[in-house]
Amino acid sequence: MAYQGFAQEYLGMPAVTRAYTTACVLTTAAVQLEFITPFQLYFNPDLIFRKFQIWRLITNFLFFGPLGFSFFFNMIFLYPLVSLRYRYCRMLEEGSFRGRTADFVFMFLFGGFLMTLFGLFASLFFLGQAFTIMLVYVWSRRNPYIRMNFFGLLNFQAPFLPWVLMGFSLLLGNSIIIDLLGIAVGHIYYFLEDVFPNQPGGKKLLLTPGFLKTVFDTPEEDPNYNPLPEDRPENQPRDQDQNQQEHPQ
């Protein structure tokens, strides 16, 4: 029963959230089992561009550290399997990005690109936490009137959530540079996507590439499509059971 419940919950995740969460868990598990080491995953521009270890552009977003409080804290805010309160990634994908999977993937790519650019000029080895904060920031700005409760200690409006998380990270003795990076990138995306297009003279600058829409989005039916007469519903033959009901012997 527990396995069936877990499987149902897992398969119920939206596609992008499920794929990213799975990649994070498998990467961390591989490190724990010593199949790979963090030294093979961290962001290193020299190894990427000179040794062509391109995978580091992706793997540095997938490793949150060894299994422990820090890892599960990040997983809670990426996609929780237990607490319904912290499903920010899923709520974002099923909420404002519902039916817009390509746009959601494009947000991933845009955020990852900006963080990678910043990583070129700073000594940041893993950007997964910043990526998580970015997702939380965008969700919180799109849901400004939701009241939040942080571990039963603080009550506040949703837009303050990224700052509360940053303060909590500071209390744990962690550097807040990663959190600030996630907030900055999240704000850039939010401004370009939600604020600037609605300003006088503004326009939409973030346009999802067509190939992403082709891959991830279900094609919409053309409202001007006029089917052939034989393809119209009223001209389709009725099944035998319906004929028997309408013309009983």
N, C-alpha and C positions, 0 to 999 in steps of 0.2 A: 504493500500500500504506500509506504513512504517513497519507494522508488517510482511508483506510478505518479505520485503527487509531484515529485521533483521533475520527472520527465514532462509532465503536463505543463508545469510552470516554466520549464526551460523552453519548450516548443511554443509556449504562448508569448515569449518575448518577441518584440518586433525585430525585423531582420538585421538591421544595422547594430542595434544594441546587443543582440545575441552574438553576432560575429565578433564584435570588439571585446565583449566580456569573455567569450570563449578563448580568444587569442591571448588575453591578459592572464587568464587562469592557466592555460597550457604552458605559456612562457614561464610563469613563476614556478609551476610544477616541475618543468624541465630543469630549472636551476636547482630546486630543492633536491631533485633526484640525481643531481650532478651529471646530467647529460650534457649540459652546457654551463658556462660560467657567465657572470655579469660582465666580465671583460670582453666577451664576444658580442655584447648587446649594446653597450653604452655609446653615446653620441661622441664621435671623434672625427672632426672634419678631415684631418690628415689621412686617417685610414680610409675614409669614404672616397676622397678625391684622388689619392695617390695609390692606394691599394685596391680601389674599386670594391670596397666592402659596403655595397649599396644597401644591404639589409639593415644596417644601423640606422638609416633614416626612418625605419618603421619600428624596429625592435626597442628603441629607446623610449617609445610611447607605451610599450606593452609591459614593461617590468616595473613593479612598484616596490621592490625590495623583498627580502625573505618573508616567509609566512609569519605573521605576527600581527600586532595591533595596527601598525601603520598600513599594512597591506589591506586588512579587512576594513579599515576606516575608509580607504580610497574606494574599495569595492562597494561599500554601502552607498557612497554618493555617486557611483557610476551606475550600478543596478543591483538593488538588494533582492534577495530571495526570501527574506523573512519580514522585514519591516516595510510596510506600505508607505511610510512617511517619506522615505528617501529615494523614491524612484524617479529621480530628476531626468536622467537620460531617457528612460522609457516614456515618461510623461511628455518630454519634449518631442520625441519621435511620434508619439501617438496623439499629441496635441497640435501645436502650431505647424508641425511638419507632417501631419496626417495626410496620406495620399501624395506626399512630395518627397519620396525617398531619395531621389536624385539631388534635390536641394539640400537634404540632410547630409548626404555623402559629400556634397560640395562644401558645406560648412566644415566638415571634418578636414577636407583637403586644404581649405583656406586657412583654418586655424593652425594646422600642422605646418603649413608653409611659413607662416609668420613666426611661429615659435622656432622653427629650424633656422630662419634668418637670424633671430636673436641669439640662438645657440652658437652661431658662428663667431660671435663677438664676446661671448661670456663663457665661463667655465661651468657649463651645465651639462651633466652627463645623462640624466633621465628626465623626460618631459611629460611623463604620464600624469603626474599630479597637476601640472599646469593645464593639461588638456581637460582633466576632470573639472577643474575650477572654471574653465571657459564654458563648458556645458552648463554648469550650475548657474553661472552668471547670465547667460542668455535666457535660460528658463526663468530665472528670478525677475528679470526685467520685463519679460512678457506676461508675468503674473504678479503685478505689483500690489494687488489688494489681498493676496493670500496671507493669512496669519501663520507664522511659523513658531514651533516650539523646539528648542535645541536641548535634547537630553533632559527635558523637564526642568531646565534651569533658566532659560531665557525665552521671552516672547517678543517677537518682532515681525515686521513686514518682510515679505519675500526678498525685496531688493537688497536688504542688509545681509542676506545669507552668506554671500561670498566673503564679506568682511568679517563675519562671525567665524567662519572657517579659518580665515587667515589668523585671527586672534587666537583661535584654539591651537593652530599649528605653532604659533609663537610660544604659547604656554608649554608645548611639548619640547621646546628647545630647538625647533627646526628653523631653517632660514625661510624668510618670507618672500625671497626673490621669486621663487617658483610660483607662489600664490599671486604675487603682483603681476607676473607675466601672464598668468591665466586670466586675471581680471582685465588687464590691458587688451589682450587679444579678443576676449569676449566683448569688451566695449566697442572695439573697432568694428567687429562684425555687426553688433547690434546697431551701431550708429549708421553704418553703410546700408544695412538691410532694412531697418525699421524707422529710422529717424530722418536721414537725409532725403530719401525719396518723397517724403511728405512735406518737406520744406518748400517755400516759394522758390521756384527755379530749380528745385532738386530733381534728380532722376535716379533710377535704379542703376547702380554701378556693378553690383555683383550679379552676374548673369551665369546661370548654370549651363555648362557646355552641353550641346545637343547630344553628344555621345553618351553622357551620363543619363540623360532622360531616356535615351533609347534602351540602355541596359537595365535601368532600375525602375522606370515608371511604366505603368500599364497604358498602352495607347488609348487615347480618348476617342470615342465614336464621333465621327463627323456629323454635326447636326444638319448639314445640308445634303447628306447622302440620301439619294433616292433609289431604293432597291428596285430590281426588275419586277415586273408584275408577278412572275411565278415564285418570287422569293418573299412576297408580302404575306404577312400572317393570315390575312383573310382569305388568301388563295391556297393556303396549305391544306392538304387532305387531312380530315379528321381520322382518329384511330378507330379501329373496329368496335371497341367497347362503347365509344361515344355514339357511334352510329346505331348500335343495338339499343342504347338507352333512348335515343330519339325516335327510332323506328322499331318498336317491339313487334315481334311476330305474333 
